[in-house]
Amino acid sequence: MFYDIRKQHHNEISELSNLRTNIYNRRVTNNVTKQFEEVHGSDFKPVSNQNHMSDEEGLKRAYDSPNRYYHHRNKLFIAGTKDFPQDHIDDLKLPWENTLNLTKRGRDVEAYYRNHMTEIDTIIGHSLGGSVALSLEEKYRHDKIGIPGVGIKQVKTFGAPVVAGNIGGTTQ
């Protein structure tokens, strides 16, 4: 009896997981816009779904990607400084805020995120990618944009060239 209930529960979870994967794949496949094609080219293929990916593996794939970011399920991984000289020039612009507009990586990632807002709620970035991730969170945090279920809920950064503090008692 217990075995039958457990087997039935496992089958229901499996069906829900397959349904979620199918919906996710359909949303990724159907969500190609003109702006997205301009940034990525028309030969872009969505990532395959896997159950879990570590932050380290996601960042490795972002570094290996020609765009220097990688989307996996609800996570967007953003690589750090790699392309010479563009990324090195962009690194010099980081202290001046406005990372999303002043850096190529910021513009590219923001265009991608805007096309996939409903799918991405976690952003992981390293170095330059960490600065871009924090700027995205500032602009598209889930409690700021006012659309239920949409927006960034979590950001992880590794080695981001940023300074945080409570200067004057106004910063959280």
C-alpha positions as CSV (number, residue, x, y, z in Angstrom):
1,M,0.0,0.0,0.0
2,F,2.7,2.5,1.0
3,Y,4.8,1.6,-2.0
4,D,1.8,2.3,-4.3
5,I,1.2,5.7,-2.8
6,R,4.9,6.5,-3.0
7,K,5.1,5.4,-6.7
8,Q,1.9,7.4,-7.5
9,H,3.4,10.5,-5.9
10,H,6.7,10.0,-7.8
11,N,4.8,9.7,-11.1
12,E,2.8,12.9,-10.3
13,I,6.0,14.8,-9.6
14,S,7.6,13.4,-12.7
15,E,4.6,14.6,-14.8
16,L,4.7,18.1,-13.3
17,S,8.5,18.3,-13.9
18,N,8.0,17.3,-17.5
19,L,5.2,19.8,-17.9
20,R,7.3,22.6,-16.4
21,T,10.3,21.6,-18.7
22,N,8.0,21.7,-21.8
23,I,6.5,25.1,-20.9
24,Y,10.0,26.4,-20.2
25,N,11.4,25.1,-23.5
26,R,8.4,26.6,-25.4
27,R,8.8,30.0,-23.7
28,V,12.6,30.0,-24.5
29,T,12.0,28.9,-28.1
30,N,9.1,31.4,-28.8
31,N,10.7,34.4,-27.0
32,V,13.0,35.4,-29.8
33,T,12.5,39.1,-30.8
34,K,14.1,41.3,-33.3
35,Q,16.3,42.9,-30.6
36,F,17.3,39.5,-29.4
37,E,18.3,38.4,-32.9
38,E,20.3,41.6,-33.4
39,V,22.3,40.9,-30.2
40,H,22.7,37.1,-30.7
41,G,22.2,36.4,-34.4
42,S,19.5,34.2,-35.8
43,D,21.4,31.0,-35.3
44,F,21.1,31.1,-31.5
45,K,19.8,27.9,-29.9
46,P,18.3,27.9,-26.3
47,V,20.2,26.0,-23.7
48,S,19.1,22.4,-22.9
49,N,17.5,21.8,-19.6
50,Q,19.3,20.0,-16.9
51,N,18.1,19.5,-13.4
52,H,20.9,21.4,-11.5
53,M,24.0,23.4,-12.4
54,S,26.5,24.7,-9.9
55,D,27.5,28.4,-10.0
56,E,31.0,27.3,-11.0
57,E,29.8,25.4,-14.0
58,G,27.4,28.1,-15.1
59,L,30.2,30.7,-14.9
60,K,32.5,28.4,-16.8
61,R,29.9,28.1,-19.6
62,A,29.4,31.9,-19.5
63,Y,33.2,32.4,-20.1
64,D,33.1,29.8,-22.9
65,S,30.1,31.5,-24.6
66,P,30.8,34.0,-27.3
67,N,28.4,36.5,-25.6
68,R,30.0,36.0,-22.2
69,Y,26.8,35.1,-20.5
70,Y,24.8,31.8,-20.1
71,H,21.1,31.2,-19.3
72,H,20.1,28.0,-17.5
73,R,16.6,27.6,-16.3
74,N,15.9,30.6,-13.9
75,K,19.6,31.6,-13.7
76,L,21.7,34.0,-15.8
77,F,25.4,33.6,-15.4
78,I,27.6,36.6,-16.5
79,A,31.3,36.2,-17.1
80,G,34.0,38.7,-16.0
81,T,36.7,40.5,-17.9
82,K,38.0,38.4,-20.8
83,D,37.8,40.1,-24.2
84,F,40.7,42.4,-24.9
85,P,40.5,45.4,-25.3
86,Q,36.7,46.0,-24.9
87,D,36.4,44.5,-21.4
88,H,39.5,46.2,-20.1
89,I,38.2,49.6,-21.3
90,D,34.8,48.9,-19.8
91,D,36.5,48.0,-16.4
92,L,37.7,51.6,-16.3
93,K,34.1,52.9,-16.6
94,L,32.8,50.8,-13.6
95,P,33.4,53.4,-10.9
96,W,31.1,55.9,-12.8
97,E,27.9,53.9,-12.1
98,N,25.5,53.4,-15.1
99,T,27.2,50.1,-15.8
100,L,24.3,48.9,-18.0
101,N,24.8,51.8,-20.4
102,L,28.5,52.4,-20.3
103,T,29.7,48.9,-20.8
104,K,29.2,46.5,-23.7
105,R,28.5,43.6,-21.4
106,G,26.0,45.7,-19.5
107,R,24.1,46.6,-22.8
108,D,24.2,43.0,-24.1
109,V,23.0,41.4,-20.9
110,E,20.3,43.9,-20.3
111,A,18.9,43.4,-23.8
112,Y,18.9,39.6,-23.1
113,Y,17.3,40.0,-19.7
114,R,14.6,42.2,-21.0
115,N,13.6,39.5,-23.5
116,H,13.6,36.8,-20.7
117,M,12.4,38.7,-17.6
118,T,9.7,36.2,-16.9
119,E,12.2,33.3,-16.9
120,I,15.1,34.7,-14.9
121,D,15.0,35.5,-11.2
122,T,18.6,34.7,-10.2
123,I,21.8,36.3,-11.6
124,I,25.3,35.1,-10.9
125,G,28.3,37.2,-12.0
126,H,32.0,37.2,-11.7
127,S,34.2,40.3,-11.8
128,L,32.8,42.7,-14.5
129,G,29.8,40.3,-14.6
130,G,29.2,40.9,-10.9
131,S,29.0,44.6,-11.5
132,V,26.5,44.1,-14.3
133,A,24.5,41.7,-12.1
134,L,24.3,44.3,-9.3
135,S,23.2,47.0,-11.8
136,L,20.5,44.7,-13.2
137,E,19.3,44.0,-9.7
138,E,19.1,47.7,-8.9
139,K,17.0,48.3,-12.0
140,Y,14.9,45.1,-12.2
141,R,14.5,43.9,-8.6
142,H,11.2,42.1,-8.2
143,D,9.8,44.5,-5.7
144,K,10.7,47.5,-7.8
145,I,9.1,46.7,-11.1
146,G,5.7,45.9,-9.8
147,I,4.8,42.9,-12.0
148,P,3.9,39.8,-9.9
149,G,6.3,36.9,-10.4
150,V,8.7,38.9,-12.5
151,G,12.0,40.4,-11.6
152,I,15.3,39.6,-9.9
153,K,15.0,37.9,-6.5
154,Q,18.6,36.9,-5.9
155,V,22.1,38.0,-7.1
156,K,25.4,36.3,-6.3
157,T,28.7,38.0,-7.1
158,F,32.2,36.7,-7.0
159,G,35.1,39.1,-7.1
160,A,33.0,42.0,-8.2
161,P,34.8,45.4,-8.3
162,V,32.2,47.2,-6.1
163,V,32.2,48.9,-2.8
164,A,29.1,48.8,-0.5
165,G,28.6,50.6,2.7
166,N,26.3,52.6,4.9
167,I,27.5,56.1,4.2
168,G,25.3,58.7,5.8
169,G,22.8,56.1,7.1
170,T,20.8,56.0,3.8
171,T,22.1,52.8,2.2
172,Q,20.8,49.4,3.2
